[in-house]
Amino acid sequence: MRRVAPAVLAVALTFMITSCTAPPGGQPRATPSVPPGPRSSTTPQRYPSQRPSAFPTGLPSGPPRGLTARETAVDRDNADAVAEAFVVRLLLVDTRLDRRPNDAARRAVAYATPRLRSALLSGEPVGAPGVDWTELVEHQGWSTVGSQLGGIGEDPPTTATSATRAVTPLLTDHGNGGWTNHPDPPGTYIVVLNRARKGKVWAVSSYTIQ
């Protein structure tokens, strides 16, 4: 089965935040934009819309079952660590906590700028969750997400206030009775990070899926 992501896959999606003021970290409401000419697939996918859905109220809180101890501790001074933490949480779902796969994005926004946070949490619901999600719910399941840095050649230069990292997530679904599923890799995330100045924490301002 194919899976595309808590926003994602088989399509090149860009969450480029648009507003009249370009710098990251501001408060204006933002909307993710999708570049023209995306690749499409007729295969039912876990995240067919490629867009975040508005969150329902009253979602259960707490750590998802698939988040490991290593993934819980995130060094906010390390651009690598923040990029991986964002992507892992964007994709890691738990049917005990989430009503649909995009709900996992509420855990990723802790590592996002205010504008990207607004975009992730205010998107309109589009499309059905997909067959992978339906199967995961039937098994009362959850996912684990490994991650690998790199995969697109050399990263652009890192400055004191900006960085770009490539993160490739590897997903596994788990469920009752030892059930597992290994979805196709969702693609490589090109994650753009910013911070106010050296010594401040990194935050994700936008990302592209290749």
Sequence and secondary structure as in RCSB ss.txt:
>XXXX:A:sequence
MRRVAPAVLAVALTFMITSCTAPPGGQPRATPSVPPGPRSSTTPQRYPSQRPSAFPTGLPSGPPRGLTARETAVD
RDNADAVAEAFVVRLLLVDTRLDRRPNDAARRAVAYATPRLRSALLSGEPVGAPGVDWTELVEHQGWSTVGSQLG
GIGEDPPTTATSATRAVTPLLTDHGNGGWTNHPDPPGTYIVVLNRARKGKVWAVSSYTIQ
>XXXX:A:secstr
 B       SS  EE   SSS STT  S    B  SS     S BSSTT S     SS   S  TT  HHHH   
TT HHHHHHHHHHHHH  BTTT SSGGGGHHHHGGGB HHHHHHHHH    S   HHHHHHHHTT EEEEEEEE 
 SSS     SSEEEEEEEEEEEEE GGG EE       EEEEEE SSTTS  EEEEEEE 
